[in-house]
Amino acid sequence: MKEKISYRSKPLIQENSNSWLVLGKIANELQIYLLCLVLLLLSVAPGCTRKPNTPPRVQKNTVKPNDPEHLNAKKVEITLLDLKGHVRWQLKIAQLKEEKDGMHLQRVEGDYLPEDGSAPANIVADKGVILPDMSGLELSGGVILSRNDLSLRADKLTWGNSGGDLNFSGNVRIQTSKIQGQGELMATDANLERIRIEGKSHWKVSAPDPE
């Protein structure tokens, strides 16, 4: 009795698959090597080098005495507006000089226009400052605001376009045809209708005219 011996050869596809795996691994390594080489060449190429991130230099806004970019003029007319875009001040300035903290005024005169559109009041002062963004005004030295029989006097007057009130300080005095008053601080609304005096005050009331 002959013994049957069966022989089963290994499929050729196994050998081929191992060969393809080896070749694929070599190809992947070659691609990685070429990619690294390209990146290395780009990093050292002229114009492709990266500079370290440094914060931008900020130029300080300095004002020099004779800086041509800043206004220095005589006989200037200036109009100031409130936040609604309505004209509140029309000023004539004998001399104006722009500084870092605002525009400095010398010998100021002009008109204040109330919010309700009523008659304007005349204003005079020795000097003043307008804020850089034109949002506020400060007048000082012999400040006099007058309209009809109303006269308001002080060492300093301040105004801002957000609130609209006029604030007086220093040797404050109010005078009309019937009353005279003195105080430390004084404020009036944008229409010059409501006036209040704060601090120590002295009043003199004239007797009414006989009928």
Rosetta constraint file for C-alpha pairs under 8 A:
AtomPair CA 10 CA 14 HARMONIC 7.63 0.50
AtomPair CA 11 CA 15 HARMONIC 7.74 0.50
AtomPair CA 12 CA 16 HARMONIC 6.43 0.50
AtomPair CA 13 CA 17 HARMONIC 5.96 0.50
AtomPair CA 14 CA 18 HARMONIC 6.39 0.50
AtomPair CA 15 CA 19 HARMONIC 6.39 0.50
AtomPair CA 16 CA 20 HARMONIC 6.21 0.50
AtomPair CA 17 CA 21 HARMONIC 6.20 0.50
AtomPair CA 18 CA 22 HARMONIC 6.35 0.50
AtomPair CA 19 CA 23 HARMONIC 6.21 0.50
AtomPair CA 20 CA 24 HARMONIC 5.92 0.50
AtomPair CA 21 CA 25 HARMONIC 6.17 0.50
AtomPair CA 22 CA 26 HARMONIC 6.33 0.50
AtomPair CA 23 CA 27 HARMONIC 6.16 0.50
AtomPair CA 24 CA 28 HARMONIC 6.20 0.50
AtomPair CA 25 CA 29 HARMONIC 6.28 0.50
AtomPair CA 26 CA 30 HARMONIC 6.11 0.50
AtomPair CA 27 CA 31 HARMONIC 6.21 0.50
AtomPair CA 28 CA 32 HARMONIC 6.29 0.50
AtomPair CA 29 CA 33 HARMONIC 6.15 0.50
AtomPair CA 30 CA 34 HARMONIC 6.17 0.50
AtomPair CA 31 CA 35 HARMONIC 6.11 0.50
AtomPair CA 32 CA 36 HARMONIC 6.19 0.50
AtomPair CA 33 CA 37 HARMONIC 6.19 0.50
AtomPair CA 34 CA 38 HARMONIC 6.20 0.50
AtomPair CA 35 CA 39 HARMONIC 6.26 0.50
AtomPair CA 36 CA 40 HARMONIC 6.11 0.50
AtomPair CA 37 CA 41 HARMONIC 6.25 0.50
AtomPair CA 38 CA 42 HARMONIC 6.21 0.50
AtomPair CA 39 CA 43 HARMONIC 6.16 0.50
AtomPair CA 40 CA 44 HARMONIC 6.62 0.50
AtomPair CA 41 CA 45 HARMONIC 6.05 0.50
AtomPair CA 42 CA 48 HARMONIC 6.48 0.50
AtomPair CA 43 CA 48 HARMONIC 6.20 0.50
AtomPair CA 43 CA 49 HARMONIC 5.72 0.50
AtomPair CA 44 CA 48 HARMONIC 7.05 0.50
AtomPair CA 44 CA 49 HARMONIC 6.42 0.50
AtomPair CA 45 CA 49 HARMONIC 6.96 0.50
AtomPair CA 62 CA 100 HARMONIC 7.25 0.50
AtomPair CA 63 CA 67 HARMONIC 6.58 0.50
AtomPair CA 63 CA 70 HARMONIC 7.81 0.50
AtomPair CA 63 CA 99 HARMONIC 6.57 0.50
AtomPair CA 63 CA 100 HARMONIC 6.08 0.50
AtomPair CA 70 CA 97 HARMONIC 7.85 0.50
AtomPair CA 70 CA 98 HARMONIC 5.71 0.50
AtomPair CA 70 CA 99 HARMONIC 7.51 0.50
AtomPair CA 71 CA 96 HARMONIC 7.42 0.50
AtomPair CA 71 CA 97 HARMONIC 5.89 0.50
AtomPair CA 71 CA 98 HARMONIC 5.25 0.50
AtomPair CA 72 CA 95 HARMONIC 7.70 0.50
AtomPair CA 72 CA 96 HARMONIC 5.69 0.50
AtomPair CA 72 CA 97 HARMONIC 4.41 0.50
AtomPair CA 72 CA 98 HARMONIC 6.24 0.50
AtomPair CA 73 CA 95 HARMONIC 5.90 0.50
AtomPair CA 73 CA 96 HARMONIC 5.33 0.50
AtomPair CA 73 CA 97 HARMONIC 6.56 0.50
AtomPair CA 74 CA 93 HARMONIC 7.14 0.50
AtomPair CA 74 CA 94 HARMONIC 5.45 0.50
AtomPair CA 74 CA 95 HARMONIC 4.22 0.50
AtomPair CA 74 CA 96 HARMONIC 6.06 0.50
AtomPair CA 75 CA 92 HARMONIC 6.82 0.50
AtomPair CA 75 CA 93 HARMONIC 5.43 0.50
AtomPair CA 75 CA 94 HARMONIC 4.55 0.50
AtomPair CA 75 CA 95 HARMONIC 5.91 0.50
AtomPair CA 75 CA 96 HARMONIC 7.89 0.50
AtomPair CA 76 CA 92 HARMONIC 5.82 0.50
AtomPair CA 76 CA 93 HARMONIC 5.01 0.50
AtomPair CA 76 CA 94 HARMONIC 6.59 0.50
AtomPair CA 76 CA 95 HARMONIC 6.97 0.50
AtomPair CA 76 CA 96 HARMONIC 7.04 0.50
AtomPair CA 77 CA 90 HARMONIC 7.22 0.50
AtomPair CA 77 CA 91 HARMONIC 5.59 0.50
AtomPair CA 77 CA 92 HARMONIC 4.54 0.50
AtomPair CA 77 CA 93 HARMONIC 6.10 0.50
AtomPair CA 78 CA 89 HARMONIC 7.82 0.50
AtomPair CA 78 CA 90 HARMONIC 5.93 0.50
AtomPair CA 78 CA 91 HARMONIC 5.18 0.50
AtomPair CA 78 CA 92 HARMONIC 6.51 0.50
AtomPair CA 78 CA 93 HARMONIC 7.66 0.50
AtomPair CA 79 CA 87 HARMONIC 6.83 0.50
AtomPair CA 79 CA 88 HARMONIC 7.53 0.50
AtomPair CA 79 CA 89 HARMONIC 5.50 0.50
AtomPair CA 79 CA 90 HARMONIC 4.65 0.50
AtomPair CA 79 CA 91 HARMONIC 6.34 0.50
AtomPair CA 80 CA 87 HARMONIC 5.99 0.50
AtomPair CA 80 CA 88 HARMONIC 5.81 0.50
AtomPair CA 80 CA 89 HARMONIC 5.03 0.50
AtomPair CA 80 CA 90 HARMONIC 6.73 0.50
AtomPair CA 80 CA 134 HARMONIC 7.01 0.50
AtomPair CA 81 CA 85 HARMONIC 5.41 0.50
AtomPair CA 81 CA 86 HARMONIC 5.26 0.50
AtomPair CA 81 CA 87 HARMONIC 4.48 0.50
AtomPair CA 81 CA 88 HARMONIC 5.38 0.50
AtomPair CA 81 CA 89 HARMONIC 7.01 0.50
AtomPair CA 81 CA 161 HARMONIC 6.95 0.50
AtomPair CA 82 CA 86 HARMONIC 5.56 0.50
AtomPair CA 82 CA 87 HARMONIC 6.61 0.50
AtomPair CA 82 CA 88 HARMONIC 6.45 0.50
AtomPair CA 82 CA 135 HARMONIC 7.83 0.50
AtomPair CA 82 CA 161 HARMONIC 4.47 0.50
AtomPair CA 82 CA 162 HARMONIC 6.78 0.50
AtomPair CA 82 CA 164 HARMONIC 7.36 0.50
AtomPair CA 83 CA 161 HARMONIC 5.85 0.50
AtomPair CA 83 CA 162 HARMONIC 6.12 0.50
AtomPair CA 86 CA 115 HARMONIC 7.99 0.50
AtomPair CA 87 CA 113 HARMONIC 6.88 0.50
AtomPair CA 88 CA 112 HARMONIC 5.68 0.50
AtomPair CA 88 CA 113 HARMONIC 4.80 0.50
AtomPair CA 88 CA 114 HARMONIC 6.68 0.50
AtomPair CA 88 CA 115 HARMONIC 7.40 0.50
AtomPair CA 89 CA 110 HARMONIC 7.49 0.50
AtomPair CA 89 CA 111 HARMONIC 5.85 0.50
AtomPair CA 89 CA 112 HARMONIC 4.74 0.50
AtomPair CA 89 CA 113 HARMONIC 6.14 0.50
AtomPair CA 90 CA 110 HARMONIC 5.61 0.50
AtomPair CA 90 CA 111 HARMONIC 5.29 0.50
AtomPair CA 90 CA 112 HARMONIC 6.63 0.50
AtomPair CA 91 CA 108 HARMONIC 6.76 0.50
AtomPair CA 91 CA 109 HARMONIC 5.77 0.50
AtomPair CA 91 CA 110 HARMONIC 4.33 0.50
AtomPair CA 91 CA 111 HARMONIC 6.40 0.50
AtomPair CA 92 CA 108 HARMONIC 5.97 0.50
AtomPair CA 92 CA 109 HARMONIC 5.42 0.50
AtomPair CA 92 CA 110 HARMONIC 5.65 0.50
AtomPair CA 93 CA 105 HARMONIC 6.33 0.50
AtomPair CA 93 CA 106 HARMONIC 6.33 0.50
AtomPair CA 93 CA 107 HARMONIC 6.08 0.50
AtomPair CA 93 CA 108 HARMONIC 4.98 0.50
AtomPair CA 93 CA 109 HARMONIC 6.81 0.50
AtomPair CA 94 CA 105 HARMONIC 7.59 0.50
AtomPair CA 94 CA 106 HARMONIC 5.84 0.50
AtomPair CA 94 CA 107 HARMONIC 5.45 0.50
AtomPair CA 94 CA 108 HARMONIC 6.68 0.50
AtomPair CA 95 CA 105 HARMONIC 5.98 0.50
AtomPair CA 95 CA 106 HARMONIC 5.15 0.50
AtomPair CA 95 CA 107 HARMONIC 7.15 0.50
AtomPair CA 96 CA 103 HARMONIC 6.61 0.50
AtomPair CA 96 CA 104 HARMONIC 5.69 0.50
AtomPair CA 96 CA 105 HARMONIC 4.79 0.50
AtomPair CA 96 CA 106 HARMONIC 6.44 0.50
AtomPair CA 97 CA 103 HARMONIC 5.70 0.50
AtomPair CA 97 CA 104 HARMONIC 5.21 0.50
AtomPair CA 97 CA 105 HARMONIC 6.71 0.50
AtomPair CA 98 CA 102 HARMONIC 5.96 0.50
AtomPair CA 98 CA 103 HARMONIC 4.26 0.50
AtomPair CA 98 CA 104 HARMONIC 6.05 0.50
AtomPair CA 99 CA 103 HARMONIC 5.88 0.50
AtomPair CA 99 CA 104 HARMONIC 7.03 0.50
AtomPair CA 100 CA 132 HARMONIC 7.69 0.50
AtomPair CA 101 CA 131 HARMONIC 6.74 0.50
AtomPair CA 101 CA 132 HARMONIC 6.40 0.50
AtomPair CA 102 CA 129 HARMONIC 6.30 0.50
AtomPair CA 102 CA 130 HARMONIC 5.50 0.50
AtomPair CA 102 CA 131 HARMONIC 4.63 0.50
AtomPair CA 102 CA 132 HARMONIC 4.37 0.50
AtomPair CA 103 CA 129 HARMONIC 5.49 0.50
AtomPair CA 103 CA 130 HARMONIC 5.11 0.50
AtomPair CA 103 CA 131 HARMONIC 6.67 0.50
AtomPair CA 103 CA 132 HARMONIC 6.79 0.50
AtomPair CA 104 CA 127 HARMONIC 7.48 0.50
AtomPair CA 104 CA 128 HARMONIC 5.89 0.50
AtomPair CA 104 CA 129 HARMONIC 4.61 0.50
AtomPair CA 104 CA 130 HARMONIC 6.69 0.50
AtomPair CA 105 CA 127 HARMONIC 5.20 0.50
AtomPair CA 105 CA 128 HARMONIC 4.82 0.50
AtomPair CA 105 CA 129 HARMONIC 5.84 0.50
AtomPair CA 105 CA 130 HARMONIC 7.87 0.50
AtomPair CA 106 CA 126 HARMONIC 6.07 0.50
AtomPair CA 106 CA 127 HARMONIC 4.40 0.50
AtomPair CA 106 CA 128 HARMONIC 6.62 0.50
AtomPair CA 107 CA 124 HARMONIC 7.68 0.50
AtomPair CA 107 CA 125 HARMONIC 6.12 0.50
AtomPair CA 107 CA 126 HARMONIC 4.61 0.50
AtomPair CA 107 CA 127 HARMONIC 5.39 0.50
AtomPair CA 108 CA 123 HARMONIC 7.82 0.50
AtomPair CA 108 CA 124 HARMONIC 5.55 0.50
AtomPair CA 108 CA 125 HARMONIC 5.14 0.50
AtomPair CA 108 CA 126 HARMONIC 6.08 0.50
AtomPair CA 108 CA 127 HARMONIC 6.09 0.50
AtomPair CA 108 CA 128 HARMONIC 7.35 0.50
AtomPair CA 109 CA 122 HARMONIC 7.53 0.50
AtomPair CA 109 CA 123 HARMONIC 5.46 0.50
AtomPair CA 109 CA 124 HARMONIC 4.31 0.50
AtomPair CA 109 CA 125 HARMONIC 6.51 0.50
AtomPair CA 110 CA 122 HARMONIC 5.88 0.50
AtomPair CA 110 CA 123 HARMONIC 5.37 0.50
AtomPair CA 110 CA 124 HARMONIC 6.71 0.50
AtomPair CA 111 CA 120 HARMONIC 6.04 0.50
AtomPair CA 111 CA 121 HARMONIC 5.48 0.50
AtomPair CA 111 CA 122 HARMONIC 4.60 0.50
AtomPair CA 111 CA 123 HARMONIC 5.60 0.50
AtomPair CA 112 CA 120 HARMONIC 5.48 0.50
AtomPair CA 112 CA 121 HARMONIC 5.11 0.50
AtomPair CA 112 CA 122 HARMONIC 6.31 0.50
AtomPair CA 112 CA 123 HARMONIC 6.76 0.50
AtomPair CA 113 CA 117 HARMONIC 6.95 0.50
AtomPair CA 113 CA 118 HARMONIC 7.47 0.50
AtomPair CA 113 CA 119 HARMONIC 7.10 0.50
AtomPair CA 113 CA 120 HARMONIC 4.56 0.50
AtomPair CA 113 CA 121 HARMONIC 6.57 0.50
AtomPair CA 114 CA 118 HARMONIC 6.05 0.50
AtomPair CA 114 CA 119 HARMONIC 7.29 0.50
AtomPair CA 114 CA 120 HARMONIC 6.29 0.50
AtomPair CA 114 CA 121 HARMONIC 7.89 0.50
AtomPair CA 114 CA 190 HARMONIC 5.65 0.50
AtomPair CA 114 CA 191 HARMONIC 4.65 0.50
AtomPair CA 114 CA 192 HARMONIC 7.01 0.50
AtomPair CA 115 CA 190 HARMONIC 5.64 0.50
AtomPair CA 115 CA 191 HARMONIC 5.49 0.50
AtomPair CA 116 CA 191 HARMONIC 6.11 0.50
AtomPair CA 118 CA 191 HARMONIC 7.69 0.50
AtomPair CA 119 CA 147 HARMONIC 7.86 0.50
AtomPair CA 120 CA 147 HARMONIC 7.08 0.50
AtomPair CA 121 CA 145 HARMONIC 6.40 0.50
AtomPair CA 121 CA 146 HARMONIC 5.42 0.50
AtomPair CA 121 CA 147 HARMONIC 4.65 0.50
AtomPair CA 122 CA 144 HARMONIC 7.90 0.50
AtomPair CA 122 CA 145 HARMONIC 5.63 0.50
AtomPair CA 122 CA 146 HARMONIC 5.28 0.50
AtomPair CA 122 CA 147 HARMONIC 6.35 0.50
AtomPair CA 123 CA 143 HARMONIC 7.28 0.50
AtomPair CA 123 CA 144 HARMONIC 5.70 0.50
AtomPair CA 123 CA 145 HARMONIC 4.60 0.50
AtomPair CA 123 CA 146 HARMONIC 6.65 0.50
AtomPair CA 124 CA 142 HARMONIC 7.52 0.50
AtomPair CA 124 CA 143 HARMONIC 5.75 0.50
AtomPair CA 124 CA 144 HARMONIC 5.46 0.50
AtomPair CA 124 CA 145 HARMONIC 6.84 0.50
AtomPair CA 125 CA 139 HARMONIC 6.23 0.50
AtomPair CA 125 CA 140 HARMONIC 6.05 0.50
AtomPair CA 125 CA 141 HARMONIC 5.75 0.50
AtomPair CA 125 CA 142 HARMONIC 5.37 0.50
AtomPair CA 125 CA 143 HARMONIC 4.49 0.50
AtomPair CA 125 CA 144 HARMONIC 6.69 0.50
AtomPair CA 126 CA 139 HARMONIC 7.68 0.50
AtomPair CA 126 CA 140 HARMONIC 6.29 0.50
AtomPair CA 126 CA 141 HARMONIC 4.93 0.50
AtomPair CA 126 CA 142 HARMONIC 6.10 0.50
AtomPair CA 126 CA 143 HARMONIC 7.23 0.50
AtomPair CA 127 CA 139 HARMONIC 5.91 0.50
AtomPair CA 127 CA 140 HARMONIC 5.58 0.50
AtomPair CA 127 CA 141 HARMONIC 6.38 0.50
AtomPair CA 128 CA 137 HARMONIC 7.29 0.50
AtomPair CA 128 CA 138 HARMONIC 5.35 0.50
AtomPair CA 128 CA 139 HARMONIC 4.09 0.50
AtomPair CA 128 CA 140 HARMONIC 5.78 0.50
AtomPair CA 129 CA 137 HARMONIC 5.95 0.50
AtomPair CA 129 CA 138 HARMONIC 5.23 0.50
AtomPair CA 129 CA 139 HARMONIC 6.54 0.50
AtomPair CA 130 CA 134 HARMONIC 6.05 0.50
AtomPair CA 130 CA 135 HARMONIC 7.73 0.50
AtomPair CA 130 CA 136 HARMONIC 5.93 0.50
AtomPair CA 130 CA 137 HARMONIC 4.69 0.50
AtomPair CA 130 CA 138 HARMONIC 6.50 0.50
AtomPair CA 131 CA 135 HARMONIC 6.12 0.50
AtomPair CA 131 CA 136 HARMONIC 5.43 0.50
AtomPair CA 131 CA 137 HARMONIC 6.47 0.50
AtomPair CA 135 CA 160 HARMONIC 5.95 0.50
AtomPair CA 135 CA 161 HARMONIC 5.42 0.50
AtomPair CA 135 CA 162 HARMONIC 7.75 0.50
AtomPair CA 136 CA 158 HARMONIC 7.53 0.50
AtomPair CA 136 CA 159 HARMONIC 5.59 0.50
AtomPair CA 136 CA 160 HARMONIC 4.26 0.50
AtomPair CA 136 CA 161 HARMONIC 6.02 0.50
AtomPair CA 137 CA 158 HARMONIC 5.77 0.50
AtomPair CA 137 CA 159 HARMONIC 5.22 0.50
AtomPair CA 137 CA 160 HARMONIC 6.48 0.50
AtomPair CA 138 CA 156 HARMONIC 7.15 0.50
AtomPair CA 138 CA 157 HARMONIC 5.70 0.50
AtomPair CA 138 CA 158 HARMONIC 4.45 0.50
AtomPair CA 138 CA 159 HARMONIC 6.49 0.50
AtomPair CA 139 CA 143 HARMONIC 6.85 0.50
AtomPair CA 139 CA 156 HARMONIC 5.62 0.50
AtomPair CA 139 CA 157 HARMONIC 5.10 0.50
AtomPair CA 139 CA 158 HARMONIC 6.43 0.50
AtomPair CA 140 CA 155 HARMONIC 5.47 0.50
AtomPair CA 140 CA 156 HARMONIC 4.25 0.50
AtomPair CA 140 CA 157 HARMONIC 6.33 0.50
AtomPair CA 141 CA 154 HARMONIC 7.83 0.50
AtomPair CA 141 CA 155 HARMONIC 5.15 0.50
AtomPair CA 141 CA 156 HARMONIC 6.51 0.50
AtomPair CA 142 CA 153 HARMONIC 7.28 0.50
AtomPair CA 142 CA 154 HARMONIC 6.56 0.50
AtomPair CA 142 CA 155 HARMONIC 5.73 0.50
AtomPair CA 142 CA 156 HARMONIC 7.90 0.50
AtomPair CA 143 CA 153 HARMONIC 5.60 0.50
AtomPair CA 143 CA 154 HARMONIC 5.36 0.50
AtomPair CA 143 CA 155 HARMONIC 5.87 0.50
AtomPair CA 143 CA 156 HARMONIC 6.36 0.50
AtomPair CA 143 CA 157 HARMONIC 6.98 0.50
AtomPair CA 144 CA 151 HARMONIC 6.90 0.50
AtomPair CA 144 CA 152 HARMONIC 5.73 0.50
AtomPair CA 144 CA 153 HARMONIC 4.60 0.50
AtomPair CA 144 CA 154 HARMONIC 6.84 0.50
AtomPair CA 145 CA 151 HARMONIC 5.84 0.50
AtomPair CA 145 CA 152 HARMONIC 5.10 0.50
AtomPair CA 145 CA 153 HARMONIC 6.47 0.50
AtomPair CA 146 CA 150 HARMONIC 5.52 0.50
AtomPair CA 146 CA 151 HARMONIC 4.33 0.50
AtomPair CA 146 CA 152 HARMONIC 6.19 0.50
AtomPair CA 147 CA 151 HARMONIC 6.61 0.50
AtomPair CA 149 CA 175 HARMONIC 7.75 0.50
AtomPair CA 149 CA 176 HARMONIC 5.23 0.50
AtomPair CA 149 CA 177 HARMONIC 5.98 0.50
AtomPair CA 150 CA 174 HARMONIC 7.48 0.50
AtomPair CA 150 CA 175 HARMONIC 5.91 0.50
AtomPair CA 150 CA 176 HARMONIC 4.76 0.50
AtomPair CA 150 CA 177 HARMONIC 7.62 0.50
AtomPair CA 151 CA 174 HARMONIC 5.80 0.50
AtomPair CA 151 CA 175 HARMONIC 5.20 0.50
AtomPair CA 151 CA 176 HARMONIC 6.48 0.50
AtomPair CA 152 CA 172 HARMONIC 7.50 0.50
AtomPair CA 152 CA 173 HARMONIC 5.85 0.50
AtomPair CA 152 CA 174 HARMONIC 4.72 0.50
AtomPair CA 152 CA 175 HARMONIC 6.65 0.50
AtomPair CA 153 CA 168 HARMONIC 7.93 0.50
AtomPair CA 153 CA 171 HARMONIC 7.60 0.50
AtomPair CA 153 CA 172 HARMONIC 5.69 0.50
AtomPair CA 153 CA 173 HARMONIC 5.07 0.50
AtomPair CA 153 CA 174 HARMONIC 6.45 0.50
AtomPair CA 154 CA 168 HARMONIC 5.94 0.50
AtomPair CA 154 CA 169 HARMONIC 5.90 0.50
AtomPair CA 154 CA 170 HARMONIC 5.56 0.50
AtomPair CA 154 CA 171 HARMONIC 5.30 0.50
AtomPair CA 154 CA 172 HARMONIC 4.48 0.50
AtomPair CA 154 CA 173 HARMONIC 6.43 0.50
AtomPair CA 155 CA 168 HARMONIC 7.51 0.50
AtomPair CA 155 CA 169 HARMONIC 6.14 0.50
AtomPair CA 155 CA 170 HARMONIC 4.87 0.50
AtomPair CA 155 CA 171 HARMONIC 6.14 0.50
AtomPair CA 155 CA 172 HARMONIC 7.25 0.50
AtomPair CA 156 CA 168 HARMONIC 5.65 0.50
AtomPair CA 156 CA 169 HARMONIC 5.33 0.50
AtomPair CA 156 CA 170 HARMONIC 6.42 0.50
AtomPair CA 157 CA 166 HARMONIC 6.80 0.50
AtomPair CA 157 CA 167 HARMONIC 5.56 0.50
AtomPair CA 157 CA 168 HARMONIC 4.58 0.50
AtomPair CA 157 CA 169 HARMONIC 6.65 0.50
AtomPair CA 158 CA 166 HARMONIC 6.04 0.50
AtomPair CA 158 CA 167 HARMONIC 5.29 0.50
AtomPair CA 158 CA 168 HARMONIC 6.67 0.50
AtomPair CA 159 CA 164 HARMONIC 6.50 0.50
AtomPair CA 159 CA 165 HARMONIC 6.34 0.50
AtomPair CA 159 CA 166 HARMONIC 5.21 0.50
AtomPair CA 159 CA 167 HARMONIC 6.62 0.50
AtomPair CA 160 CA 164 HARMONIC 5.80 0.50
AtomPair CA 160 CA 165 HARMONIC 7.32 0.50
AtomPair CA 164 CA 189 HARMONIC 6.97 0.50
AtomPair CA 164 CA 190 HARMONIC 5.25 0.50
AtomPair CA 165 CA 187 HARMONIC 6.90 0.50
AtomPair CA 165 CA 188 HARMONIC 5.80 0.50
AtomPair CA 165 CA 189 HARMONIC 4.65 0.50
AtomPair CA 165 CA 190 HARMONIC 5.09 0.50
AtomPair CA 166 CA 187 HARMONIC 5.58 0.50
AtomPair CA 166 CA 188 HARMONIC 5.34 0.50
AtomPair CA 166 CA 189 HARMONIC 6.43 0.50
AtomPair CA 166 CA 190 HARMONIC 6.87 0.50
AtomPair CA 167 CA 185 HARMONIC 7.61 0.50
AtomPair CA 167 CA 186 HARMONIC 5.97 0.50
AtomPair CA 167 CA 187 HARMONIC 4.42 0.50
AtomPair CA 167 CA 188 HARMONIC 6.68 0.50
AtomPair CA 168 CA 172 HARMONIC 6.68 0.50
AtomPair CA 168 CA 185 HARMONIC 5.81 0.50
AtomPair CA 168 CA 186 HARMONIC 4.93 0.50
AtomPair CA 168 CA 187 HARMONIC 5.91 0.50
AtomPair CA 169 CA 184 HARMONIC 6.18 0.50
AtomPair CA 169 CA 185 HARMONIC 4.72 0.50
AtomPair CA 169 CA 186 HARMONIC 6.41 0.50
AtomPair CA 170 CA 184 HARMONIC 5.89 0.50
AtomPair CA 170 CA 185 HARMONIC 6.79 0.50
AtomPair CA 171 CA 182 HARMONIC 7.20 0.50
AtomPair CA 171 CA 183 HARMONIC 6.72 0.50
AtomPair CA 171 CA 184 HARMONIC 6.27 0.50
AtomPair CA 172 CA 182 HARMONIC 5.58 0.50
AtomPair CA 172 CA 183 HARMONIC 5.20 0.50
AtomPair CA 172 CA 184 HARMONIC 5.81 0.50
AtomPair CA 172 CA 185 HARMONIC 6.22 0.50
AtomPair CA 172 CA 186 HARMONIC 6.57 0.50
AtomPair CA 173 CA 180 HARMONIC 7.42 0.50
AtomPair CA 173 CA 181 HARMONIC 5.60 0.50
AtomPair CA 173 CA 182 HARMONIC 4.48 0.50
AtomPair CA 173 CA 183 HARMONIC 6.52 0.50
AtomPair CA 174 CA 179 HARMONIC 7.88 0.50
AtomPair CA 174 CA 180 HARMONIC 5.69 0.50
AtomPair CA 174 CA 181 HARMONIC 5.14 0.50
AtomPair CA 174 CA 182 HARMONIC 6.47 0.50
AtomPair CA 175 CA 179 HARMONIC 5.81 0.50
AtomPair CA 175 CA 180 HARMONIC 4.46 0.50
AtomPair CA 175 CA 181 HARMONIC 6.49 0.50
AtomPair CA 176 CA 180 HARMONIC 6.49 0.50
AtomPair CA 177 CA 206 HARMONIC 7.96 0.50
AtomPair CA 178 CA 205 HARMONIC 5.94 0.50
AtomPair CA 178 CA 206 HARMONIC 5.04 0.50
AtomPair CA 178 CA 207 HARMONIC 7.51 0.50
AtomPair CA 178 CA 208 HARMONIC 7.62 0.50
AtomPair CA 179 CA 203 HARMONIC 7.20 0.50
AtomPair CA 179 CA 204 HARMONIC 5.71 0.50
AtomPair CA 179 CA 205 HARMONIC 4.47 0.50
AtomPair CA 179 CA 206 HARMONIC 5.96 0.50
AtomPair CA 180 CA 203 HARMONIC 5.68 0.50
AtomPair CA 180 CA 204 HARMONIC 5.04 0.50
AtomPair CA 180 CA 205 HARMONIC 6.40 0.50
AtomPair CA 181 CA 201 HARMONIC 6.91 0.50
AtomPair CA 181 CA 202 HARMONIC 5.50 0.50
AtomPair CA 181 CA 203 HARMONIC 4.29 0.50
AtomPair CA 181 CA 204 HARMONIC 6.25 0.50
AtomPair CA 182 CA 197 HARMONIC 8.00 0.50
AtomPair CA 182 CA 201 HARMONIC 5.20 0.50
AtomPair CA 182 CA 202 HARMONIC 5.16 0.50
AtomPair CA 182 CA 203 HARMONIC 6.53 0.50
AtomPair CA 183 CA 197 HARMONIC 6.04 0.50
AtomPair CA 183 CA 198 HARMONIC 6.42 0.50
AtomPair CA 183 CA 199 HARMONIC 6.18 0.50
AtomPair CA 183 CA 200 HARMONIC 5.58 0.50
AtomPair CA 183 CA 201 HARMONIC 4.15 0.50
AtomPair CA 183 CA 202 HARMONIC 6.66 0.50
AtomPair CA 184 CA 197 HARMONIC 7.33 0.50
AtomPair CA 184 CA 198 HARMONIC 6.17 0.50
AtomPair CA 184 CA 199 HARMONIC 5.31 0.50
AtomPair CA 184 CA 200 HARMONIC 6.26 0.50
AtomPair CA 184 CA 201 HARMONIC 7.00 0.50
AtomPair CA 185 CA 197 HARMONIC 5.65 0.50
AtomPair CA 185 CA 198 HARMONIC 5.03 0.50
AtomPair CA 185 CA 199 HARMONIC 6.45 0.50
AtomPair CA 186 CA 195 HARMONIC 7.16 0.50
AtomPair CA 186 CA 196 HARMONIC 5.64 0.50
AtomPair CA 186 CA 197 HARMONIC 4.33 0.50
AtomPair CA 186 CA 198 HARMONIC 6.07 0.50
AtomPair CA 187 CA 195 HARMONIC 5.78 0.50
AtomPair CA 187 CA 196 HARMONIC 5.54 0.50
AtomPair CA 187 CA 197 HARMONIC 6.65 0.50
AtomPair CA 188 CA 192 HARMONIC 5.62 0.50
AtomPair CA 188 CA 193 HARMONIC 7.06 0.50
AtomPair CA 188 CA 194 HARMONIC 5.55 0.50
AtomPair CA 188 CA 195 HARMONIC 4.39 0.50
AtomPair CA 188 CA 196 HARMONIC 6.49 0.50
AtomPair CA 189 CA 193 HARMONIC 6.47 0.50
AtomPair CA 189 CA 194 HARMONIC 5.72 0.50
AtomPair CA 189 CA 195 HARMONIC 6.92 0.50
AtomPair CA 197 CA 201 HARMONIC 7.32 0.50
